[in-house]
């Protein structure tokens, strides 16, 4: 169970980090926030939220 928890934790951290980096990259590249950027940001929010849920699940597995 500990390996599963550690795996979920690291995958969650990578997902959250990735979404933050991609938003900054997109805004820097485009120099504006238009509908395309908003669409990308929405999908990246979902990935980030999933990453956070993985980290929470990992914590719950570790404390049980």
N, CA, C and O of each residue as an XYZ file, in Angstrom:
256
protein
N       0.822     -1.201      0.000
C       0.000      0.000      0.000
C       0.863      1.261      0.000
O       0.497      2.281     -0.583
N       2.010      1.171      0.662
C       2.871      2.352      0.745
C       3.398      2.747     -0.635
O       3.527      3.933     -0.939
N       3.702      1.748     -1.468
C       4.182      2.041     -2.823
C       3.091      2.741     -3.629
O       3.378      3.673     -4.380
N       1.854      2.302     -3.479
C       0.733      2.954     -4.167
C       0.597      4.401     -3.711
O       0.400      5.299     -4.530
N       0.700      4.623     -2.425
C       0.580      5.979     -1.887
C       1.694      6.879     -2.420
O       1.440      8.012     -2.829
N       2.917      6.377     -2.416
C       4.047      7.169     -2.915
C       3.895      7.451     -4.406
O       4.221      8.543     -4.871
N       3.399      6.469     -5.154
C       3.192      6.643     -6.591
C       2.135      7.706     -6.856
O       2.341      8.591     -7.687
N       1.008      7.629     -6.160
C      -0.044      8.637     -6.324
C       0.467     10.022     -5.950
O       0.142     11.009     -6.611
N       1.255     10.094     -4.902
C       1.787     11.377     -4.449
C       2.683     12.004     -5.511
O       2.518     13.179     -5.839
N       3.616     11.249     -6.045
C       4.544     11.814     -7.025
C       3.832     12.130     -8.336
O       4.132     13.146     -8.962
N       2.901     11.289     -8.763
C       2.148     11.578     -9.990
C       1.319     12.846     -9.804
O       1.238     13.673    -10.713
N       0.707     13.003     -8.641
C      -0.068     14.213     -8.357
C       0.797     15.464     -8.398
O       0.400     16.480     -8.967
N       1.967     15.391     -7.801
C       2.872     16.552     -7.804
C       3.333     16.898     -9.207
O       3.421     18.073     -9.562
N       3.628     15.887    -10.004
C       4.052     16.126    -11.383
C       2.911     16.761    -12.176
O       3.144     17.686    -12.953
N       1.686     16.279    -11.991
C       0.538     16.826    -12.726
C       0.295     18.287    -12.378
O       0.056     19.104    -13.267
N       0.352     18.621    -11.101
C       0.126     20.007    -10.682
C       1.243     20.907    -11.205
O       0.979     22.011    -11.682
N       2.473     20.446    -11.120
C       3.603     21.224    -11.628
C       3.488     21.434    -13.131
O       3.736     22.531    -13.632
N       3.114     20.387    -13.844
C       2.970     20.464    -15.294
C       1.936     21.515    -15.692
O       2.174     22.317    -16.595
N       0.793     21.505    -15.015
C      -0.256     22.455    -15.392
C       0.196     23.890    -15.161
O      -0.096     24.768    -15.973
N       0.895     24.138    -14.076
C       1.385     25.495    -13.807
C       2.391     25.924    -14.872
O       2.339     27.054    -15.359
N       3.291     25.037    -15.228
C       4.290     25.364    -16.250
C       3.649     25.608    -17.611
O       4.053     26.525    -18.327
N       2.664     24.808    -17.975
C       2.038     24.955    -19.288
C       1.256     26.258    -19.408
O       1.269     26.887    -20.466
N       0.580     26.669    -18.348
C      -0.150     27.943    -18.387
C       0.827     29.089    -18.579
O       0.591     29.976    -19.398
N       1.919     29.079    -17.834
C       2.896     30.149    -17.972
C       3.531     30.147    -19.362
O       3.771     31.207    -19.939
N       3.800     28.970    -19.890
C       4.388     28.871    -21.225
C       3.437     29.432    -22.277
O       3.845     30.188    -23.159
N       2.173     29.054    -22.174
C       1.178     29.505    -23.170
C       1.035     31.015    -23.145
O       1.021     31.648    -24.201
N       0.928     31.605    -21.967
C       0.762     33.064    -21.864
C       2.022     33.765    -22.363
O       1.932     34.779    -23.055
N       3.186     33.240    -22.021
C       4.435     33.855    -22.475
C       4.572     33.772    -23.996
O       5.036     34.717    -24.633
N       4.173     32.657    -24.565
C       4.276     32.448    -26.009
C       3.296     33.340    -26.772
O       3.662     33.944    -27.780
N       2.070     33.423    -26.300
C       1.017     34.147    -27.014
C       0.978     35.634    -26.662
O       0.452     36.433    -27.437
N       1.517     36.011    -25.525
C       1.511     37.408    -25.049
C       0.102     37.977    -24.891
O      -0.086     39.193    -24.854
N      -0.874     37.096    -24.801
C      -2.258     37.525    -24.594
C      -3.058     36.332    -24.084
O      -2.632     35.182    -24.182
N      -4.200     36.637    -23.552
C      -5.092     35.576    -23.090
C      -6.351     35.655    -23.939
O      -7.168     36.560    -23.770
N      -6.504     34.704    -24.850
C      -7.677     34.667    -25.714
C      -8.466     33.381    -25.438
O      -8.198     32.679    -24.463
N      -9.428     33.083    -26.293
C     -10.295     31.924    -26.085
C      -9.495     30.617    -26.104
O      -9.797     29.697    -25.344
N      -8.487     30.532    -26.962
C      -7.657     29.327    -27.037
C      -6.902     29.098    -25.732
O      -6.809     27.971    -25.245
N      -6.368     30.172    -25.176
C      -5.648     30.070    -23.908
C      -6.610     29.686    -22.789
O      -6.273     28.856    -21.945
N      -7.808     30.282    -22.771
C      -8.803     29.923    -21.750
C      -9.188     28.450    -21.848
O      -9.368     27.785    -20.828
N      -9.315     27.934    -23.083
C      -9.659     26.522    -23.258
C      -8.549     25.633    -22.706
O      -8.819     24.658    -22.005
N      -7.301     25.971    -23.024
C      -6.173     25.205    -22.487
C      -6.125     25.286    -20.969
O      -5.863     24.287    -20.299
N      -6.374     26.463    -20.429
C      -6.341     26.634    -18.979
C      -7.410     25.785    -18.308
O      -7.175     25.238    -17.231
N      -8.583     25.667    -18.929
C      -9.657     24.866    -18.345
C      -9.249     23.388    -18.289
O      -9.451     22.729    -17.269
N      -8.679     22.871    -19.376
C      -8.263     21.459    -19.357
C      -7.109     21.250    -18.373
O      -7.030     20.206    -17.727
N      -6.221     22.228    -18.257
C      -5.111     22.113    -17.319
C      -5.594     22.211    -15.873
O      -4.978     21.635    -14.976
N      -6.683     22.931    -15.640
C      -7.264     22.969    -14.293
C      -7.757     21.586    -13.893
O      -7.608     21.176    -12.741
N      -8.342     20.870    -14.842
C      -8.839     19.513    -14.561
C      -7.668     18.594    -14.216
O      -7.744     17.810    -13.269
N      -6.586     18.694    -14.987
C      -5.400     17.883    -14.701
C      -4.834     18.242    -13.323
O      -4.459     17.358    -12.552
N      -4.777     19.533    -13.022
C      -4.280     19.976    -11.717
C      -5.146     19.479    -10.579
O      -4.632     19.045     -9.547
N      -6.453     19.538    -10.756
C      -7.374     19.048     -9.721
C      -7.205     17.550     -9.523
O      -7.217     17.070     -8.390
N      -7.049     16.816    -10.599
C      -6.819     15.379    -10.498
C      -5.515     15.097     -9.754
O      -5.441     14.167     -8.950
N      -4.494     15.899    -10.025
C      -3.225     15.751     -9.311
C      -3.383     15.982     -7.821
O      -2.817     15.248     -7.011
N      -4.149     16.996     -7.457
C      -4.408     17.272     -6.040
C      -5.155     16.102     -5.395
O      -4.850     15.711     -4.269
N      -6.129     15.550     -6.108
C      -6.871     14.399     -5.587
C      -5.950     13.198     -5.384
O      -6.106     12.459     -4.413
N      -4.987     12.996     -6.298
C      -4.015     11.917     -6.124
C      -3.197     12.123     -4.854
O      -2.954     11.175     -4.108
N      -2.774     13.354     -4.610
C      -1.979     13.634     -3.405
C      -2.797     13.400     -2.146
O      -2.274     12.877     -1.163
N      -4.072     13.778     -2.155
C      -4.945     13.551     -1.007
C      -5.150     12.053     -0.796
O      -5.109     11.571      0.335
N      -5.372     11.316     -1.891
C      -5.553      9.873     -1.781
C      -4.294      9.220     -1.205
O      -4.383      8.315     -0.376
N      -3.133      9.680     -1.644
C      -1.879      9.140     -1.130
C      -1.761      9.391      0.368
O      -1.339      8.507      1.114
N      -2.124     10.574      0.805
C      -2.062     10.898      2.236
C      -3.005      9.998      3.039
O      -2.639      9.489      4.098
N      -4.202      9.810      2.529
C      -5.175      8.963      3.232
C      -4.668      7.526      3.313
O      -4.803      6.879      4.351
N      -4.083      7.024      2.221
C      -3.535      5.666      2.242
C      -2.424      5.544      3.282
O      -2.334      4.534      3.980
N      -1.588      6.559      3.386
C      -0.477      6.494      4.337
C      -0.938      6.539      5.793
O      -0.327      5.898      6.648
N      -2.002      7.283      6.088
C      -2.410      7.397      7.493
C      -3.315      6.238      7.935
O      -3.540      6.052      9.131
N      -3.823      5.475      6.994
C      -4.692      4.347      7.374
C      -3.868      3.155      7.771
O      -4.421      2.112      8.122
